[in-house]
Amino acid sequence: MRSEVSVSWGGDAATYRFDLEEVQLMTHEAARAWLDEQFVALECEPLRASGKVLTADKVVAVAQGAGQDRFSQAEHREWAQAFARAASAALAKPVVRIDVAALAIGY
């Protein structure tokens, strides 16, 4: 089964794809902990007015908080790969498409 995470910023911006076929995935708990840590470190804000943060919202917020440079620059490749592993494991989906501009996730 194909396993991939893609992150895009919409429009003409590049889409960054991470093939997870040969990569050991994180456990669900480890993925949630990693995303929680990044959410705080990047000073992300809840996307919903209620303040409730769903896992999918957290994935989008972390990608948005990290910015496109974390996905495009070689020196951040390890972080971007960890993000992809965490997103796939936390959402329990083998294929995840994150559209940061639209604040949306597709499976």
Biotite code that builds the C-alpha atoms (Angstrom):
import biotite.structure as struc

atoms = struc.array([
    struc.Atom([0.000, 0.000, 0.000], chain_id="A", res_id=1, res_name="MET", atom_name="CA", element="C"),
    struc.Atom([1.268, 3.462, -0.887], chain_id="A", res_id=2, res_name="ARG", atom_name="CA", element="C"),
    struc.Atom([2.222, 5.680, 2.047], chain_id="A", res_id=3, res_name="SER", atom_name="CA", element="C"),
    struc.Atom([2.835, 9.361, 1.363], chain_id="A", res_id=4, res_name="GLU", atom_name="CA", element="C"),
    struc.Atom([2.392, 12.790, 2.917], chain_id="A", res_id=5, res_name="VAL", atom_name="CA", element="C"),
    struc.Atom([2.276, 15.911, 0.765], chain_id="A", res_id=6, res_name="SER", atom_name="CA", element="C"),
    struc.Atom([2.310, 19.502, 1.963], chain_id="A", res_id=7, res_name="VAL", atom_name="CA", element="C"),
    struc.Atom([1.377, 22.423, -0.286], chain_id="A", res_id=8, res_name="SER", atom_name="CA", element="C"),
    struc.Atom([0.885, 26.137, 0.110], chain_id="A", res_id=9, res_name="TRP", atom_name="CA", element="C"),
    struc.Atom([-1.598, 26.421, -2.785], chain_id="A", res_id=10, res_name="GLY", atom_name="CA", element="C"),
    struc.Atom([-1.427, 28.329, -6.053], chain_id="A", res_id=11, res_name="GLY", atom_name="CA", element="C"),
    struc.Atom([1.952, 28.260, -7.750], chain_id="A", res_id=12, res_name="ASP", atom_name="CA", element="C"),
    struc.Atom([3.776, 27.245, -4.572], chain_id="A", res_id=13, res_name="ALA", atom_name="CA", element="C"),
    struc.Atom([5.644, 23.980, -4.592], chain_id="A", res_id=14, res_name="ALA", atom_name="CA", element="C"),
    struc.Atom([4.197, 20.794, -3.160], chain_id="A", res_id=15, res_name="THR", atom_name="CA", element="C"),
    struc.Atom([6.522, 18.779, -0.948], chain_id="A", res_id=16, res_name="TYR", atom_name="CA", element="C"),
    struc.Atom([6.051, 15.008, -1.037], chain_id="A", res_id=17, res_name="ARG", atom_name="CA", element="C"),
    struc.Atom([7.395, 12.545, 1.489], chain_id="A", res_id=18, res_name="PHE", atom_name="CA", element="C"),
    struc.Atom([7.404, 8.887, 0.537], chain_id="A", res_id=19, res_name="ASP", atom_name="CA", element="C"),
    struc.Atom([6.977, 6.813, 3.687], chain_id="A", res_id=20, res_name="LEU", atom_name="CA", element="C"),
    struc.Atom([7.128, 3.381, 2.041], chain_id="A", res_id=21, res_name="GLU", atom_name="CA", element="C"),
    struc.Atom([10.588, 2.493, 3.326], chain_id="A", res_id=22, res_name="GLU", atom_name="CA", element="C"),
    struc.Atom([10.417, 4.607, 6.499], chain_id="A", res_id=23, res_name="VAL", atom_name="CA", element="C"),
    struc.Atom([9.551, 3.268, 9.913], chain_id="A", res_id=24, res_name="GLN", atom_name="CA", element="C"),
    struc.Atom([6.426, 5.077, 11.077], chain_id="A", res_id=25, res_name="LEU", atom_name="CA", element="C"),
    struc.Atom([5.923, 6.480, 14.557], chain_id="A", res_id=26, res_name="MET", atom_name="CA", element="C"),
    struc.Atom([3.479, 4.973, 16.979], chain_id="A", res_id=27, res_name="THR", atom_name="CA", element="C"),
    struc.Atom([0.236, 6.891, 17.357], chain_id="A", res_id=28, res_name="HIS", atom_name="CA", element="C"),
    struc.Atom([1.248, 8.059, 20.834], chain_id="A", res_id=29, res_name="GLU", atom_name="CA", element="C"),
    struc.Atom([4.725, 9.159, 19.746], chain_id="A", res_id=30, res_name="ALA", atom_name="CA", element="C"),
    struc.Atom([3.247, 11.033, 16.784], chain_id="A", res_id=31, res_name="ALA", atom_name="CA", element="C"),
    struc.Atom([0.754, 12.901, 18.950], chain_id="A", res_id=32, res_name="ARG", atom_name="CA", element="C"),
    struc.Atom([3.501, 13.792, 21.445], chain_id="A", res_id=33, res_name="ALA", atom_name="CA", element="C"),
    struc.Atom([5.783, 15.040, 18.641], chain_id="A", res_id=34, res_name="TRP", atom_name="CA", element="C"),
    struc.Atom([3.004, 17.182, 17.172], chain_id="A", res_id=35, res_name="LEU", atom_name="CA", element="C"),
    struc.Atom([2.107, 18.557, 20.624], chain_id="A", res_id=36, res_name="ASP", atom_name="CA", element="C"),
    struc.Atom([5.745, 19.509, 21.198], chain_id="A", res_id=37, res_name="GLU", atom_name="CA", element="C"),
    struc.Atom([6.017, 21.227, 17.810], chain_id="A", res_id=38, res_name="GLN", atom_name="CA", element="C"),
    struc.Atom([2.667, 23.017, 18.278], chain_id="A", res_id=39, res_name="PHE", atom_name="CA", element="C"),
    struc.Atom([4.026, 24.617, 21.458], chain_id="A", res_id=40, res_name="VAL", atom_name="CA", element="C"),
    struc.Atom([7.576, 25.226, 20.139], chain_id="A", res_id=41, res_name="ALA", atom_name="CA", element="C"),
    struc.Atom([6.279, 26.959, 17.000], chain_id="A", res_id=42, res_name="LEU", atom_name="CA", element="C"),
    struc.Atom([3.798, 28.982, 19.082], chain_id="A", res_id=43, res_name="GLU", atom_name="CA", element="C"),
    struc.Atom([0.858, 27.788, 16.990], chain_id="A", res_id=44, res_name="CYS", atom_name="CA", element="C"),
    struc.Atom([-2.638, 29.098, 17.615], chain_id="A", res_id=45, res_name="GLU", atom_name="CA", element="C"),
    struc.Atom([-5.828, 27.000, 17.531], chain_id="A", res_id=46, res_name="PRO", atom_name="CA", element="C"),
    struc.Atom([-7.557, 27.240, 14.151], chain_id="A", res_id=47, res_name="LEU", atom_name="CA", element="C"),
    struc.Atom([-11.060, 27.127, 15.655], chain_id="A", res_id=48, res_name="ARG", atom_name="CA", element="C"),
    struc.Atom([-12.679, 30.005, 17.523], chain_id="A", res_id=49, res_name="ALA", atom_name="CA", element="C"),
    struc.Atom([-13.702, 27.563, 20.270], chain_id="A", res_id=50, res_name="SER", atom_name="CA", element="C"),
    struc.Atom([-10.037, 26.920, 21.055], chain_id="A", res_id=51, res_name="GLY", atom_name="CA", element="C"),
    struc.Atom([-10.509, 23.187, 20.539], chain_id="A", res_id=52, res_name="LYS", atom_name="CA", element="C"),
    struc.Atom([-7.578, 21.631, 18.693], chain_id="A", res_id=53, res_name="VAL", atom_name="CA", element="C"),
    struc.Atom([-8.363, 18.510, 16.675], chain_id="A", res_id=54, res_name="LEU", atom_name="CA", element="C"),
    struc.Atom([-5.465, 16.333, 15.539], chain_id="A", res_id=55, res_name="THR", atom_name="CA", element="C"),
    struc.Atom([-6.019, 17.327, 11.896], chain_id="A", res_id=56, res_name="ALA", atom_name="CA", element="C"),
    struc.Atom([-6.027, 21.004, 12.911], chain_id="A", res_id=57, res_name="ASP", atom_name="CA", element="C"),
    struc.Atom([-2.792, 20.491, 14.821], chain_id="A", res_id=58, res_name="LYS", atom_name="CA", element="C"),
    struc.Atom([-1.128, 18.944, 11.757], chain_id="A", res_id=59, res_name="VAL", atom_name="CA", element="C"),
    struc.Atom([-2.130, 21.932, 9.607], chain_id="A", res_id=60, res_name="VAL", atom_name="CA", element="C"),
    struc.Atom([-1.133, 24.449, 12.296], chain_id="A", res_id=61, res_name="ALA", atom_name="CA", element="C"),
    struc.Atom([2.318, 22.882, 12.724], chain_id="A", res_id=62, res_name="VAL", atom_name="CA", element="C"),
    struc.Atom([2.917, 22.928, 8.952], chain_id="A", res_id=63, res_name="ALA", atom_name="CA", element="C"),
    struc.Atom([1.761, 26.545, 8.829], chain_id="A", res_id=64, res_name="GLN", atom_name="CA", element="C"),
    struc.Atom([3.859, 27.515, 11.855], chain_id="A", res_id=65, res_name="GLY", atom_name="CA", element="C"),
    struc.Atom([6.945, 25.838, 10.452], chain_id="A", res_id=66, res_name="ALA", atom_name="CA", element="C"),
    struc.Atom([6.586, 27.629, 7.135], chain_id="A", res_id=67, res_name="GLY", atom_name="CA", element="C"),
    struc.Atom([7.489, 26.560, 3.656], chain_id="A", res_id=68, res_name="GLN", atom_name="CA", element="C"),
    struc.Atom([11.239, 26.925, 4.326], chain_id="A", res_id=69, res_name="ASP", atom_name="CA", element="C"),
    struc.Atom([11.202, 23.983, 6.763], chain_id="A", res_id=70, res_name="ARG", atom_name="CA", element="C"),
    struc.Atom([9.924, 21.796, 3.939], chain_id="A", res_id=71, res_name="PHE", atom_name="CA", element="C"),
    struc.Atom([12.064, 23.179, 1.121], chain_id="A", res_id=72, res_name="SER", atom_name="CA", element="C"),
    struc.Atom([15.501, 23.619, 2.658], chain_id="A", res_id=73, res_name="GLN", atom_name="CA", element="C"),
    struc.Atom([17.915, 20.707, 2.847], chain_id="A", res_id=74, res_name="ALA", atom_name="CA", element="C"),
    struc.Atom([19.060, 21.561, 6.377], chain_id="A", res_id=75, res_name="GLU", atom_name="CA", element="C"),
    struc.Atom([15.505, 20.982, 7.626], chain_id="A", res_id=76, res_name="HIS", atom_name="CA", element="C"),
    struc.Atom([14.967, 17.710, 5.742], chain_id="A", res_id=77, res_name="ARG", atom_name="CA", element="C"),
    struc.Atom([15.110, 15.598, 8.916], chain_id="A", res_id=78, res_name="GLU", atom_name="CA", element="C"),
    struc.Atom([12.456, 17.774, 10.589], chain_id="A", res_id=79, res_name="TRP", atom_name="CA", element="C"),
    struc.Atom([10.219, 17.632, 7.501], chain_id="A", res_id=80, res_name="ALA", atom_name="CA", element="C"),
    struc.Atom([10.537, 13.829, 7.355], chain_id="A", res_id=81, res_name="GLN", atom_name="CA", element="C"),
    struc.Atom([9.646, 13.599, 11.068], chain_id="A", res_id=82, res_name="ALA", atom_name="CA", element="C"),
    struc.Atom([6.621, 15.827, 10.422], chain_id="A", res_id=83, res_name="PHE", atom_name="CA", element="C"),
    struc.Atom([5.453, 13.526, 7.617], chain_id="A", res_id=84, res_name="ALA", atom_name="CA", element="C"),
    struc.Atom([5.886, 10.433, 9.797], chain_id="A", res_id=85, res_name="ARG", atom_name="CA", element="C"),
    struc.Atom([4.001, 12.083, 12.669], chain_id="A", res_id=86, res_name="ALA", atom_name="CA", element="C"),
    struc.Atom([1.172, 13.337, 10.452], chain_id="A", res_id=87, res_name="ALA", atom_name="CA", element="C"),
    struc.Atom([0.614, 9.914, 8.916], chain_id="A", res_id=88, res_name="SER", atom_name="CA", element="C"),
    struc.Atom([0.709, 8.113, 12.279], chain_id="A", res_id=89, res_name="ALA", atom_name="CA", element="C"),
    struc.Atom([-1.375, 10.643, 14.232], chain_id="A", res_id=90, res_name="ALA", atom_name="CA", element="C"),
    struc.Atom([-4.083, 10.692, 11.562], chain_id="A", res_id=91, res_name="LEU", atom_name="CA", element="C"),
    struc.Atom([-3.837, 6.913, 11.017], chain_id="A", res_id=92, res_name="ALA", atom_name="CA", element="C"),
    struc.Atom([-3.915, 7.394, 7.239], chain_id="A", res_id=93, res_name="LYS", atom_name="CA", element="C"),
    struc.Atom([-1.355, 6.103, 4.726], chain_id="A", res_id=94, res_name="PRO", atom_name="CA", element="C"),
    struc.Atom([-1.920, 9.009, 2.311], chain_id="A", res_id=95, res_name="VAL", atom_name="CA", element="C"),
    struc.Atom([-2.278, 12.535, 3.683], chain_id="A", res_id=96, res_name="VAL", atom_name="CA", element="C"),
    struc.Atom([-2.530, 15.732, 1.622], chain_id="A", res_id=97, res_name="ARG", atom_name="CA", element="C"),
    struc.Atom([-2.082, 18.956, 3.582], chain_id="A", res_id=98, res_name="ILE", atom_name="CA", element="C"),
    struc.Atom([-3.102, 22.241, 1.948], chain_id="A", res_id=99, res_name="ASP", atom_name="CA", element="C"),
    struc.Atom([-1.740, 24.926, 4.250], chain_id="A", res_id=100, res_name="VAL", atom_name="CA", element="C"),
    struc.Atom([-3.261, 27.843, 2.293], chain_id="A", res_id=101, res_name="ALA", atom_name="CA", element="C"),
    struc.Atom([-6.765, 26.340, 2.533], chain_id="A", res_id=102, res_name="ALA", atom_name="CA", element="C"),
    struc.Atom([-6.189, 25.036, 6.086], chain_id="A", res_id=103, res_name="LEU", atom_name="CA", element="C"),
    struc.Atom([-7.376, 21.636, 4.865], chain_id="A", res_id=104, res_name="ALA", atom_name="CA", element="C"),
    struc.Atom([-6.387, 17.991, 4.897], chain_id="A", res_id=105, res_name="ILE", atom_name="CA", element="C"),
    struc.Atom([-7.354, 15.324, 2.385], chain_id="A", res_id=106, res_name="GLY", atom_name="CA", element="C"),
    struc.Atom([-6.896, 11.570, 2.559], chain_id="A", res_id=107, res_name="TYR", atom_name="CA", element="C"),
])
